[in-house]
Amino acid sequence: MRARAFPKAGLSRAMRTVKTAARAVVFGLMLICAGCQRAALGVRAPVGGGEYAARAADCVACHSIPGGKAFAGGLKMGTPIGAIYSTNITPDPVTGIGRYSLADFDAALRQGIAKDGHRLYPAMPYPSYAKLSDADVAALYGFFMKEVPPVREPNRKTEIPPVLRIRWPLALWNFLFAPRSSYAAKPGHDAAWNRGAYLVQGPGHCGACHTPRGLGQQEKALDESSPKYLAGAELDGWYAPSLRGEIRTGLGRWSDKDIVDFLKHGHNRVGVPFGSMIDVVNNSTSYFSDSDIQAVATYLKSLSATAEQPPAAYDSATTTALLSRPSAQPGGAVYGGYCASCHGFDGKGFAPYMPALVGNPVVQDADPSSLINLTLNASIPLVVAGAPDAYRMPQFRQQLTDQDIADVLTFIRKGWGNLAPAVTAGEVAELRTKTDPASDQVIVLRMR
């Protein structure tokens, strides 16, 4: 990410280099978060306490690698200036956090300060975890120290050049942008709403992906007091959609039950998870208690829309054209040959496992990144209660050209009454390169 230059007056060449490097670190590493395919949490199903809190916070998502030991770290996260690796948070005293006191653990979790005093990159979502209650922090500490098996796994060094590794600017970033207190119940709302707000804002760290970022790569809002909170954001090749009340591009058409089904079971009558959201369902929300899932739904449904949008009006002309002359318009033949068997010639899909494209919020978003990424790179498996899903999106990276994908996605985004903008071949080409699994420069949140 490009940083603005510091003024030259009064600065030596060396000092300018250091300051520019510091800014590059701050700007280049703020967007890193969970999203790659993860290992499953290798412990029993949670029933409460620290283990439940670890599920709610989805700690395993970043601190494990596929096929590795839970919480032993090692997940590679690519950045524009070099890769970093998640750390070992098992209670091993040499390579993990076995020598952390509760105060040390709290400082790392809620303030982003490691035991030795160095600042953590906000790849660890401590701006959200700052809202954790003292009780949940203590429960998490007990879980990691007493229930997680220690793993002797040395932490891997970052691949960031030494001049760019300085972390003191993060103290300033934290002062400007990170909360300093736990969540406090909001008057005027009942216990369920406040519990949902706590889960969404704190352990769930939903804003880390779904809230747009500012110039300092900070979340523009941290709670419902701003309409920017959870209003949707582009993040490394994906677009995390709005979780607010927009009728077309948000949760306006979703009922409380739709949200509960999506988070608990990984599908509902409207859609299914994709990208990093699959990890959230696999490792976290599918383990929530019924009351907590309902609380999250209650809170999300209270968030107003940021824009007035007309409801989708189904147009059967697209279906008629597909059945009679699919090649008459760009993208029609590709849709008939590759998409219709799962999503239907009528675009209505086969709920709850193969989603409708008609009125789908992801389809209608102005930003087509997620659709392009899914079409190129497929979807990782959804595994709920130990059972993998029977249906998932295949990848078409090899089968379809950039123009093919642009045409078929434009066809979908304008068909059956959808009113989303066209997709260009250039947009597809850009994401094809950025998400190429053969590249060692691949962006963080690629689909594996």
C-alpha positions in Angstrom: 0.0 0.0 0.0 1.4 3.3 -1.0 2.4 5.7 1.8 2.7 9.5 1.5 6.2 10.9 1.8 7.3 12.7 4.9 8.6 16.3 4.4 12.3 16.4 3.6 13.1 19.6 5.5 15.2 18.9 8.6 15.4 15.1 8.0 18.5 13.2 7.0 18.3 10.6 4.3 18.5 7.8 6.9 15.8 9.3 9.1 13.5 9.7 6.1 14.1 6.1 5.2 13.2 5.0 8.8 10.1 7.1 9.0 8.9 6.0 5.5 9.5 2.4 6.5 7.6 2.8 9.7 4.7 4.3 7.8 4.8 1.4 5.4 4.6 -1.1 8.2 1.6 0.7 9.7 -0.2 1.1 6.4 0.8 -2.2 4.9 -0.1 -4.5 7.8 -3.4 -3.2 9.1 -5.6 -5.3 6.8 -4.2 -8.7 7.6 -6.7 -10.9 9.3 -8.0 -14.4 9.3 -9.2 -15.8 6.0 -7.1 -18.7 4.7 -8.1 -22.3 5.1 -7.5 -23.3 8.7 -7.0 -26.4 10.7 -10.0 -27.4 12.8 -9.8 -26.9 16.6 -8.5 -30.2 17.9 -10.4 -30.2 21.2 -13.9 -31.4 22.3 -17.0 -29.4 21.5 -17.2 -26.4 23.9 -19.8 -26.3 26.6 -18.9 -23.0 28.2 -16.1 -21.1 29.9 -12.7 -20.5 28.3 -13.2 -23.0 25.5 -16.4 -21.4 24.5 -14.8 -18.0 24.6 -12.0 -19.3 22.3 -14.6 -20.4 19.9 -16.4 -17.1 20.0 -13.2 -15.3 19.3 -12.2 -17.8 16.6 -8.6 -18.0 17.9 -7.8 -21.1 16.0 -8.4 -19.4 12.6 -5.1 -17.5 12.6 -3.1 -19.5 15.0 -3.2 -22.9 13.2 -2.3 -24.2 9.8 -4.0 -27.0 7.8 -2.7 -30.3 9.1 -1.0 -28.7 12.0 -1.6 -28.7 15.8 -4.2 -26.3 17.0 -2.9 -23.0 18.2 0.7 -23.8 17.3 0.9 -20.9 14.9 2.7 -20.8 11.6 0.0 -19.4 9.3 1.7 -17.4 6.6 0.1 -14.0 5.9 1.3 -12.2 2.8 1.7 -8.4 2.8 3.0 -6.0 0.2 6.3 -5.7 2.1 6.9 -9.4 3.1 5.1 -12.2 4.9 4.5 -12.5 8.6 3.5 -15.7 10.5 1.0 -16.2 13.3 2.6 -17.2 16.6 2.4 -20.2 18.9 -0.2 -19.6 21.6 -0.1 -23.0 23.2 1.3 -23.1 26.8 4.7 -24.4 25.8 7.1 -22.4 28.0 9.8 -22.0 25.4 8.0 -21.4 22.1 4.5 -20.6 23.3 2.9 -18.5 26.0 3.5 -20.8 28.9 5.4 -18.1 30.9 2.7 -15.5 30.4 1.0 -14.3 33.5 -2.7 -13.3 33.3 -1.6 -9.7 33.1 0.8 -10.5 30.2 -2.0 -12.4 28.4 -4.4 -9.5 28.9 -1.9 -7.0 27.6 -1.4 -9.0 24.4 -5.1 -9.8 23.9 -6.6 -6.4 24.6 -3.8 -3.9 24.0 -1.6 -5.6 21.4 1.6 -5.7 23.6 3.6 -8.9 23.9 5.2 -10.1 27.1 8.6 -8.7 26.1 7.0 -5.3 25.3 7.0 -5.3 21.5 3.9 -4.2 19.7 1.8 -6.7 17.9 0.7 -6.1 14.3 -3.1 -5.5 14.1 -3.3 -8.8 12.2 -4.3 -9.9 15.7 -7.6 -8.1 16.1 -6.9 -6.5 19.5 -8.9 -3.4 18.6 -12.0 -5.7 18.8 -10.7 -7.9 21.6 -10.2 -4.7 23.7 -14.0 -4.9 24.3 -13.7 -8.4 25.9 -14.9 -8.6 29.5 -12.4 -9.3 32.3 -14.3 -12.5 33.0 -13.8 -13.7 29.4 -10.1 -12.7 29.4 -9.6 -14.8 32.6 -11.6 -17.7 31.1 -9.5 -17.6 27.9 -6.3 -17.5 30.0 -7.4 -20.5 32.0 -8.3 -22.4 28.8 -5.0 -21.8 27.0 -2.9 -22.5 30.1 -4.7 -25.6 31.4 -6.7 -27.2 28.5 -4.7 -26.6 25.4 -1.9 -29.1 25.0 1.6 -27.5 24.8 3.3 -27.8 21.4 7.0 -27.2 21.0 6.8 -25.2 17.7 9.3 -22.3 17.3 7.8 -19.1 15.9 8.8 -18.2 12.4 10.5 -14.9 11.7 8.8 -12.4 9.5 10.0 -12.0 5.9 9.8 -8.2 6.2 13.1 -6.5 5.5 14.8 -5.3 8.7 14.4 -1.6 8.0 10.6 -2.1 7.7 10.2 -4.1 10.9 10.2 -1.3 13.4 7.0 -1.3 15.4 7.0 1.9 17.5 4.6 3.6 15.1 2.0 1.1 16.2 1.9 2.8 19.7 0.6 6.0 18.0 -1.8 4.0 15.8 -3.2 2.3 19.0 -3.5 5.7 20.7 -5.5 7.1 17.8 -7.6 4.1 16.8 -7.8 1.3 19.4 -10.5 1.2 22.2 -9.3 1.3 25.8 -12.2 -0.2 27.7 -14.4 -3.3 27.7 -17.9 -3.3 26.2 -20.4 -1.5 28.4 -24.1 -2.4 28.2 -26.1 0.3 26.3 -29.1 1.7 28.1 -32.4 1.4 26.3 -31.6 -2.0 25.0 -32.5 -5.4 26.5 -30.0 -8.1 27.6 -30.3 -10.0 24.3 -29.4 -6.9 22.2 -26.5 -6.1 24.5 -25.2 -9.7 24.4 -25.4 -9.7 20.6 -23.6 -6.3 20.4 -20.8 -7.7 22.7 -20.3 -10.8 20.6 -20.3 -8.9 17.3 -18.1 -6.0 18.4 -15.8 -7.9 20.7 -14.9 -11.6 20.4 -16.6 -12.0 17.0 -14.5 -9.0 15.6 -17.0 -8.8 12.7 -16.0 -5.2 12.0 -12.4 -6.3 11.1 -13.8 -7.5 7.7 -17.2 -5.8 7.3 -16.4 -2.2 8.3 -14.7 0.1 5.7 -11.2 1.4 6.6 -9.9 4.9 6.9 -6.6 6.5 5.7 -4.7 4.9 8.5 -6.3 1.5 7.7 -8.3 1.8 10.9 -11.9 0.7 11.0 -14.0 3.8 10.4 -16.4 2.8 13.2 -16.4 0.4 16.1 -20.1 0.2 17.0 -23.6 1.1 15.8 -23.2 4.8 16.7 -21.9 5.3 13.2 -23.7 4.2 10.0 -20.3 3.1 8.6 -20.1 0.2 11.1 -20.5 -3.1 9.3 -21.4 -1.3 6.1 -19.3 -3.6 3.9 -15.6 -3.4 2.9 -13.2 -4.7 0.3 -10.5 -6.8 1.8 -7.7 -8.5 -0.2 -9.7 -9.8 -3.1 -13.0 -10.2 -1.3 -15.9 -7.9 -0.6 -17.3 -8.5 2.9 -20.9 -7.4 2.4 -22.9 -5.0 4.5 -24.5 -6.5 7.6 -26.9 -3.6 7.9 -30.5 -3.3 6.6 -30.0 -2.5 2.9 -32.7 -4.3 1.0 -30.6 -5.4 -1.9 -27.0 -5.5 -0.7 -27.4 -6.0 3.1 -29.5 -8.0 5.5 -32.8 -6.2 4.7 -34.4 -9.3 3.3 -33.1 -11.6 5.9 -35.2 -12.6 8.9 -33.8 -13.3 12.4 -34.1 -17.0 11.4 -32.2 -16.5 8.2 -29.2 -15.1 10.2 -29.5 -17.9 12.8 -29.5 -20.6 10.1 -26.6 -19.0 8.3 -24.4 -18.8 11.3 -25.4 -22.0 12.9 -25.8 -24.3 9.9 -23.9 -22.5 7.1 -26.8 -22.0 4.8 -30.3 -20.5 4.7 -32.9 -19.6 2.1 -30.9 -16.7 0.8 -27.2 -17.7 0.7 -24.2 -19.7 1.9 -20.9 -18.5 3.3 -17.8 -18.1 1.2 -14.2 -17.0 1.6 -13.1 -16.4 5.2 -16.7 -16.6 6.4 -16.5 -20.4 6.0 -13.8 -20.5 8.6 -16.0 -18.4 10.9 -18.9 -20.9 10.6 -16.6 -24.0 10.7 -14.7 -23.0 13.8 -16.8 -20.5 15.6 -20.5 -19.6 15.1 -21.7 -23.1 14.5 -20.7 -23.8 18.1 -22.6 -20.8 19.6 -25.4 -21.5 22.0 -28.9 -20.9 20.6 -29.3 -17.9 22.8 -26.1 -16.3 21.6 -26.9 -16.9 17.9 -30.3 -15.3 18.5 -28.7 -12.4 20.3 -26.4 -11.8 17.3 -29.4 -11.9 15.0 -31.2 -9.4 17.2 -28.3 -7.0 17.2 -27.7 -7.2 13.5 -31.3 -6.7 12.6 -31.3 -3.5 14.6 -28.8 -1.9 12.3 -30.4 0.5 9.9 -29.7 0.7 6.2 -27.2 3.2 4.9 -29.0 3.7 1.7 -32.5 3.4 0.3 -32.7 0.6 -2.2 -35.7 -0.7 -4.2 -36.5 -4.3 -3.6 -35.6 -6.8 -6.4 -38.4 -7.4 -8.8 -38.1 -10.8 -10.6 -38.0 -10.7 -14.4 -38.7 -14.0 -16.1 -37.4 -12.7 -19.5 -33.9 -13.9 -18.6 -35.1 -17.4 -18.1 -37.1 -17.4 -21.4 -34.0 -16.2 -23.3 -31.8 -18.8 -21.7 -34.1 -21.6 -22.6 -34.6 -20.5 -26.2 -31.4 -18.8 -27.3 -28.7 -19.0 -24.6 -25.9 -17.7 -26.9 -27.9 -14.7 -28.0 -26.2 -12.5 -25.4 -22.7 -12.4 -23.9 -22.5 -14.7 -20.9 -25.7 -16.6 -21.6 -24.1 -19.7 -23.1 -21.5 -19.8 -20.3 -24.2 -19.6 -17.7 -26.2 -22.3 -19.4 -23.2 -24.6 -19.7 -21.5 -24.0 -16.3 -24.0 -22.4 -13.9 -27.6 -23.4 -14.6 -27.3 -27.0 -13.2 -26.7 -25.6 -9.7 -28.4 -22.2 -9.8 -31.2 -23.0 -12.2 -32.2 -21.5 -15.5 -34.5 -19.3 -13.5 -31.7 -18.1 -11.3 -33.6 -19.2 -8.1 -31.1 -21.9 -7.1 -32.0 -24.8 -4.9 -32.2 -23.5 -1.4 -30.8 -23.9 1.2 -27.6 -25.5 -0.3 -27.3 -23.9 -3.7 -28.2 -20.2 -3.4 -30.4 -18.1 -5.6 -28.7 -15.5 -7.8 -31.9 -13.5 -7.9 -31.8 -10.7 -5.4 -28.7 -12.2 -3.8 -26.9 -9.4 -1.8 -23.4 -10.6 -3.0 -24.6 -10.7 -6.6 -26.0 -7.1 -6.4 -23.1 -5.5 -4.6 -21.3 -2.7 -6.5 -18.0 -4.4 -5.8 -17.8 -7.7 -7.8 -14.6 -9.0 -6.1 -16.2 -11.8 -4.2 -18.1 -13.1 -7.3 -14.9 -13.0 -9.3 -12.9 -14.7 -6.6 -15.4 -17.4 -6.2 -15.6 -18.1 -9.9 -11.9 -18.3 -10.3 -11.0 -20.1 -7.1 -14.0 -22.0 -5.8 -14.9 -22.5 -2.2 -13.3 -24.4 0.6 -15.4 -27.0 2.4 -18.1 -26.1 4.9 -17.9 -28.5 7.8 -20.6 -28.1 10.5 -20.9 -30.5 13.4 -18.3 -32.7 11.7 -20.2 -33.1 8.5 -18.9 -31.6 5.2 -21.3 -30.0 2.9 -22.4 -32.0 -0.1 -22.4 -29.0 -2.5 -19.9 -26.3 -3.0 -18.8 -23.9 -5.7 -16.2 -25.4 -8.1 -13.4 -23.3 -9.6 -13.3 -22.2 -13.2 -9.8 -20.7 -13.3 -8.7 -23.1 -15.9 -11.9 -23.5 -17.9 -12.9 -19.9 -18.5 -11.1 -16.9 -19.8 -11.2 -13.5 -18.2 -13.7 -12.4 -20.8 -15.9 -15.5 -20.2 -16.0 -14.8 -16.5 -16.7 -11.1 -17.0 -19.5 -11.9 -19.4 -21.2 -14.5 -17.3 -21.0 -12.4 -14.1 -22.4 -9.4 -15.9 -25.1 -11.6 -17.3 -26.0 -12.7 -13.7 -25.7 -9.2 -12.2 -28.1 -7.8 -14.8 -30.4 -10.8 -15.2 -33.8 -11.7 -13.6 -34.2 -8.1 -12.3 -30.8 -7.7 -10.7 -29.4 -4.2 -11.2 -25.7 -4.5 -10.4 -23.0 -2.9 -12.6 -21.1 -4.9 -15.3 -17.9 -6.8 -14.6 -14.9 -6.1 -16.9 -12.3 -8.5 -18.1 -9.6 -6.3 -16.6 -11.1 -6.7 -13.1 -11.1 -10.5 -13.6 -7.5 -10.4 -14.8 -6.3 -8.4 -11.8 -7.8 -10.8 -9.3 -6.7 -13.9 -11.3 -3.1 -12.7 -10.8 -3.5 -11.7 -7.2 -5.2 -15.0 -6.2 -2.9 -17.3 -8.3 -2.1 -20.2 -5.9 1.2 -20.8 -7.7 2.5 -17.3 -6.8 4.5 -16.7 -3.6 3.1 -13.1 -3.6 -0.5 -14.2 -3.4 -2.7 -11.9 -1.3 -3.8 -13.0 2.2 -7.4 -13.8 1.8 -7.2 -16.0 -1.3 -9.4 -19.1 -1.6 -7.5 -22.3 -1.3 
